[in-house]
Amino acid sequence: MTTTQGIRTVLHPVADLEAAKAVYAALLGVAPQTDSPYYVGFVAAGQQIGLVPNRGPQGMASPVAYWHVSDLGVKIAEMIAAGATEKESAHDVGGGRLIATLTDPDGNVLGLIQDN
């Protein structure tokens, strides 16, 4: 069984990206590190906080915490064997970063990230 490296990324779906950007900048006390029409990302205290407009391509209904793992494929297989269901299959979101989402038996969304 592989272990996780903890939750270091949380994505928040937002309706108004500019308004949310101002609120999160005030909360975190830093300017966005990434600022584009499809994603605004902050790094504060070792955490990556992302804003995803219009529920994003994954149709986010609520914030999703992403657990960082060393081997995404192995972790997905372990979780499915334990009863999780794949929601968003593993894919590259740029720079070799792989993400996927699964749901637990109660429907809670669990994000996974593998950085290369």
Contacts in CASP RR format, 6 or more apart in sequence:
PFRMAT RR
TARGET T0000
AUTHOR 0000-0000-0000
METHOD contacts of the structure
MODEL  1
MTTTQGIRTVLHPVADLEAAKAVYAALLGVAPQTDSPYYVGFVAAGQQIG
LVPNRGPQGMASPVAYWHVSDLGVKIAEMIAAGATEKESAHDVGGGRLIA
TLTDPDGNVLGLIQDN
1 78 0 8 1.000
2 69 0 8 1.000
2 70 0 8 1.000
2 71 0 8 1.000
2 74 0 8 1.000
2 75 0 8 1.000
2 78 0 8 1.000
4 67 0 8 1.000
4 68 0 8 1.000
4 69 0 8 1.000
4 75 0 8 1.000
5 67 0 8 1.000
5 68 0 8 1.000
5 69 0 8 1.000
5 70 0 8 1.000
6 67 0 8 1.000
6 68 0 8 1.000
7 65 0 8 1.000
7 66 0 8 1.000
7 67 0 8 1.000
7 68 0 8 1.000
8 46 0 8 1.000
8 47 0 8 1.000
8 48 0 8 1.000
8 66 0 8 1.000
8 68 0 8 1.000
8 113 0 8 1.000
9 47 0 8 1.000
9 48 0 8 1.000
9 49 0 8 1.000
9 50 0 8 1.000
9 65 0 8 1.000
9 66 0 8 1.000
9 68 0 8 1.000
9 113 0 8 1.000
10 47 0 8 1.000
10 48 0 8 1.000
10 49 0 8 1.000
10 50 0 8 1.000
10 63 0 8 1.000
10 64 0 8 1.000
10 65 0 8 1.000
10 66 0 8 1.000
11 50 0 8 1.000
11 51 0 8 1.000
11 52 0 8 1.000
11 60 0 8 1.000
11 63 0 8 1.000
11 64 0 8 1.000
11 66 0 8 1.000
12 20 0 8 1.000
12 24 0 8 1.000
12 49 0 8 1.000
12 50 0 8 1.000
12 51 0 8 1.000
12 52 0 8 1.000
12 63 0 8 1.000
13 52 0 8 1.000
13 53 0 8 1.000
13 54 0 8 1.000
13 55 0 8 1.000
13 56 0 8 1.000
13 59 0 8 1.000
13 60 0 8 1.000
13 61 0 8 1.000
13 62 0 8 1.000
13 63 0 8 1.000
14 20 0 8 1.000
14 51 0 8 1.000
14 52 0 8 1.000
14 53 0 8 1.000
15 53 0 8 1.000
15 54 0 8 1.000
17 37 0 8 1.000
17 40 0 8 1.000
17 51 0 8 1.000
17 53 0 8 1.000
20 40 0 8 1.000
20 51 0 8 1.000
21 32 0 8 1.000
21 35 0 8 1.000
21 40 0 8 1.000
21 51 0 8 1.000
24 40 0 8 1.000
24 42 0 8 1.000
24 49 0 8 1.000
24 50 0 8 1.000
24 51 0 8 1.000
25 31 0 8 1.000
25 32 0 8 1.000
25 42 0 8 1.000
28 42 0 8 1.000
28 44 0 8 1.000
28 49 0 8 1.000
29 44 0 8 1.000
30 42 0 8 1.000
30 43 0 8 1.000
30 44 0 8 1.000
31 42 0 8 1.000
32 40 0 8 1.000
32 41 0 8 1.000
32 42 0 8 1.000
33 41 0 8 1.000
33 42 0 8 1.000
33 43 0 8 1.000
34 40 0 8 1.000
34 41 0 8 1.000
35 41 0 8 1.000
37 53 0 8 1.000
38 52 0 8 1.000
38 53 0 8 1.000
38 56 0 8 1.000
39 50 0 8 1.000
39 51 0 8 1.000
39 52 0 8 1.000
39 53 0 8 1.000
40 50 0 8 1.000
40 51 0 8 1.000
41 48 0 8 1.000
41 49 0 8 1.000
41 50 0 8 1.000
41 51 0 8 1.000
42 48 0 8 1.000
42 49 0 8 1.000
42 50 0 8 1.000
43 49 0 8 1.000
52 60 0 8 1.000
55 61 0 8 1.000
58 87 0 8 1.000
58 88 0 8 1.000
58 101 0 8 1.000
60 109 0 8 1.000
62 109 0 8 1.000
64 101 0 8 1.000
64 109 0 8 1.000
64 110 0 8 1.000
64 111 0 8 1.000
65 110 0 8 1.000
65 111 0 8 1.000
66 99 0 8 1.000
66 111 0 8 1.000
66 112 0 8 1.000
66 113 0 8 1.000
67 110 0 8 1.000
67 111 0 8 1.000
67 112 0 8 1.000
67 113 0 8 1.000
68 112 0 8 1.000
68 113 0 8 1.000
68 114 0 8 1.000
68 115 0 8 1.000
69 75 0 8 1.000
69 112 0 8 1.000
69 113 0 8 1.000
69 114 0 8 1.000
70 114 0 8 1.000
71 114 0 8 1.000
72 90 0 8 1.000
72 98 0 8 1.000
72 99 0 8 1.000
72 100 0 8 1.000
72 112 0 8 1.000
72 113 0 8 1.000
72 114 0 8 1.000
73 90 0 8 1.000
73 114 0 8 1.000
75 112 0 8 1.000
76 86 0 8 1.000
76 90 0 8 1.000
76 100 0 8 1.000
76 102 0 8 1.000
76 112 0 8 1.000
79 102 0 8 1.000
79 110 0 8 1.000
80 86 0 8 1.000
80 102 0 8 1.000
83 104 0 8 1.000
83 105 0 8 1.000
84 102 0 8 1.000
84 103 0 8 1.000
84 104 0 8 1.000
84 105 0 8 1.000
84 110 0 8 1.000
85 102 0 8 1.000
85 103 0 8 1.000
85 107 0 8 1.000
86 100 0 8 1.000
86 101 0 8 1.000
86 102 0 8 1.000
87 101 0 8 1.000
87 102 0 8 1.000
87 103 0 8 1.000
87 109 0 8 1.000
88 99 0 8 1.000
88 100 0 8 1.000
88 101 0 8 1.000
89 100 0 8 1.000
90 98 0 8 1.000
90 99 0 8 1.000
90 100 0 8 1.000
90 112 0 8 1.000
91 98 0 8 1.000
91 99 0 8 1.000
91 100 0 8 1.000
92 98 0 8 1.000
93 99 0 8 1.000
95 116 0 8 1.000
96 115 0 8 1.000
96 116 0 8 1.000
97 113 0 8 1.000
97 114 0 8 1.000
97 115 0 8 1.000
97 116 0 8 1.000
98 113 0 8 1.000
98 114 0 8 1.000
98 116 0 8 1.000
99 111 0 8 1.000
99 112 0 8 1.000
99 113 0 8 1.000
99 114 0 8 1.000
100 111 0 8 1.000
100 112 0 8 1.000
101 109 0 8 1.000
101 110 0 8 1.000
101 111 0 8 1.000
101 112 0 8 1.000
102 109 0 8 1.000
102 110 0 8 1.000
102 111 0 8 1.000
102 112 0 8 1.000
103 109 0 8 1.000
103 110 0 8 1.000
104 110 0 8 1.000
END
